[in-house]
Amino acid sequence: MNTTPFPRVDLTGLIEAISQTTADDGMNNVLSREQWGLLSSYLQPVNLPAGQVLFAQGTNDRTLYLVESGSLSVHSENENQRLRLAIVGAGSVVGEGAFFSHRPRSATVQASAPSKLWSLTALRFSELANRQPVVALQLAMAVGAVLAKRLANRRRRVAAT
């Protein structure tokens, strides 16, 4: 009997991107192939053309996104200006700030190149935590490590989305 709520998807590209990233805020691959397989049924693919906004500053959404390919611009806006805070590439994540804090998005994230991401909603993460707690904990720790790296880097500190 299949106890996963959604069909499994192929995460080979995402796993390779995470394993090969050299970015300061890259995610560490802490999951085994089997654990990635378990996680795969909770993720949904997101394909963004260049220029498309993934999420806007101030929105109330806790979805976490793992970046397989492409490039995302993180920027903050006020009535007078738009300030680019960071560029996030393959092997990292966006949305981690709201995911952990339950607060509105602190920045807008937009594809600066065609990008492939994998989304994990708060509801699906809760389901993962109930059904596969070890996988959920390891993923949360890996994403938390990215957040900590960004907070430790003065230039990226404000780019925790």
C-alpha positions in Angstrom: 0.0 0.0 0.0 1.3 3.5 -0.9 1.1 5.8 2.1 2.5 8.9 0.4 -0.1 11.5 -0.4 1.2 12.5 -3.8 3.1 10.7 -6.7 6.8 10.8 -6.5 8.7 13.0 -8.9 12.3 12.8 -10.2 14.5 15.1 -8.1 17.8 14.1 -9.8 18.5 17.6 -11.1 17.7 19.2 -7.7 19.9 16.7 -5.9 22.8 17.4 -8.3 22.4 21.1 -8.0 22.5 20.9 -4.2 25.5 18.6 -4.3 27.4 20.7 -6.7 26.7 24.3 -5.5 29.6 26.4 -4.4 27.5 29.3 -3.3 28.0 30.7 0.2 24.4 30.2 0.9 24.0 26.8 -0.8 22.1 24.0 0.8 24.0 21.0 2.1 22.8 17.6 0.9 21.9 15.9 4.2 19.4 13.4 2.8 20.0 9.9 1.4 18.6 8.8 -2.0 15.9 7.0 -0.1 15.0 10.1 1.9 14.9 12.2 -1.2 12.5 9.6 -2.6 10.3 10.0 0.4 10.5 13.8 0.2 9.7 13.8 -3.6 6.1 13.1 -3.1 5.6 16.3 -1.1 7.2 18.6 -3.6 5.7 20.3 -6.6 7.6 21.6 -9.6 7.6 25.3 -10.4 8.9 26.6 -13.8 9.5 30.3 -14.0 10.2 32.2 -17.1 12.7 35.1 -16.8 11.0 38.1 -15.3 8.2 36.3 -13.5 7.6 37.1 -9.9 7.7 34.0 -7.6 6.3 35.9 -4.6 6.0 39.5 -3.5 7.2 41.3 -0.5 4.4 41.5 2.2 2.4 38.5 1.1 1.4 35.9 3.7 2.6 32.6 2.3 4.9 30.1 4.0 5.9 28.1 0.9 9.5 27.1 0.7 11.2 26.8 -2.7 14.3 24.6 -3.5 16.1 25.9 -6.5 17.2 23.3 -9.1 18.3 25.6 -11.9 18.2 29.3 -13.0 18.7 32.5 -11.1 16.4 34.4 -8.8 16.7 38.1 -7.9 15.7 39.0 -4.3 14.7 42.7 -3.9 13.1 45.0 -1.4 10.8 47.8 -2.4 9.4 50.9 -0.8 7.5 53.9 -2.3 10.8 55.4 -3.5 13.1 52.6 -4.6 13.8 49.0 -5.4 16.9 47.6 -3.9 18.4 44.3 -5.1 19.5 42.3 -2.0 20.8 39.1 -3.5 20.9 36.7 -6.4 20.0 33.1 -5.5 21.1 30.3 -7.8 20.8 26.5 -8.2 21.3 24.5 -5.0 19.8 26.9 -2.6 16.4 27.9 -1.3 14.1 30.9 -1.1 11.2 31.5 1.1 12.9 30.3 4.3 12.3 33.4 6.3 8.5 33.2 6.1 8.6 29.4 6.3 10.2 29.5 9.8 8.8 32.8 11.1 5.1 32.7 10.0 5.5 36.3 9.0 4.9 38.1 5.7 7.5 37.9 3.0 10.3 40.3 3.6 11.3 40.7 0.0 10.1 40.0 -3.6 11.7 37.2 -5.5 11.7 37.2 -9.3 13.3 35.0 -11.9 16.2 36.7 -13.5 16.7 33.7 -15.8 14.4 30.8 -16.6 14.3 28.8 -13.4 13.1 25.4 -12.1 12.2 25.2 -8.5 10.4 22.7 -6.2 7.8 24.0 -3.8 7.0 22.7 -0.4 3.9 24.3 1.2 3.5 24.6 4.9 0.6 22.1 4.8 2.7 19.5 2.9 5.6 20.1 5.3 3.2 19.3 8.2 2.2 16.1 6.5 5.8 15.2 5.9 6.6 15.9 9.6 3.8 13.5 10.6 4.6 10.8 8.2 8.4 11.1 7.8 9.6 13.0 10.8 13.3 12.2 10.3 13.2 13.5 6.7 11.3 16.6 7.8 13.8 17.3 10.6 16.8 16.9 8.4 15.3 19.2 5.7 14.4 21.8 8.3 17.9 21.7 9.7 19.4 22.1 6.2 17.2 25.0 5.4 17.8 26.5 8.8 21.6 26.3 8.0 21.0 28.3 4.8 19.1 30.9 6.8 21.9 31.1 9.4 24.5 31.5 6.7 22.5 34.4 5.2 22.1 36.0 8.6 25.8 35.8 9.3 26.6 37.4 5.9 26.0 41.2 6.3 25.3 41.6 2.6 22.7 38.8 2.5 21.3 39.3 6.0 18.2 41.2 4.7 17.7 38.6 1.9 16.1 36.0 4.2 12.8 35.8 2.4 
